[in-house]
Amino acid sequence: MPRSHVGVLASFVLAALCFDSSPALATRVAPEHMTSWGKANVSLEQYWIDASECGHEAAATDLKDTDPGKALVYASRMLDSGNWISDYALVARMAPPEVQWNRAATILENVLETCLTGRGYAKFRLTDRQFRHLKKLPVGSLERREFLHGLASDPAVLTAQAV
């Protein structure tokens, strides 16, 4: 897999982690989908800046020399060898895409979490009610971001719902 494909993988995984872009993807990447990150009294502007900068830092992570990156490069080279149908079955057994996806996501999630922690953020768990409300809000909408920020900046929420 060319280096640019590994970068695309990193960007795609991070989009899911930072912006909850797809319910199916979110469960694959972040099994603790009822958690978020917050910092007491952080402004909405700073909240967005920090999420964006940490997301970019994680997306810039070079996966080329990681185990999942190497496995995907190897699989890509096998598929490029010409006999796509028979090679695909072998690749699926040797480097299952689902396994490699999860391994890459874990690496990027660790970079993201390290960045957020370094900026003073802490993980908190959404209540069932908060989570149900969140799922009603359109992904990427201002209303959704404001709702999450309201929780993420509230010292009482962060204390009571700390992970």
Stockholm file with secondary structure:
# STOCKHOLM 1.0

chainA/1-163         MPRSHVGVLASFVLAALCFDSSPALATRVAPEHMTSWGKANVSLEQYWIDASECGHEAAATDLKDTDPGKALVYASRMLDSGNWISDYALVARMAPPEVQWNRAATILENVLETCLTGRGYAKFRLTDRQFRHLKKLPVGSLERREFLHGLASDPAVLTAQAV
#=GR chainA/1-163 SS CCHHHHHHHHHHHHHHHHHCCCHHHHHHHCSCTTEEEECTTCCHHHHHHHHHHHHHHHHTCCCTTSHHHHHHHHHHHHHTTSCHHHHHHHHHHHSCHHHHHHHHHHHHHHHHHHHHHHTTCEEEECCHHHHHHHHHSCTTCHHHHHHHHHHHTCHHHHHHTBC
#=GC SS_cons         CCHHHHHHHHHHHHHHHHHCCCHHHHHHHCSCTTEEEECTTCCHHHHHHHHHHHHHHHHTCCCTTSHHHHHHHHHHHHHTTSCHHHHHHHHHHHSCHHHHHHHHHHHHHHHHHHHHHHTTCEEEECCHHHHHHHHHSCTTCHHHHHHHHHHHTCHHHHHHTBC
//
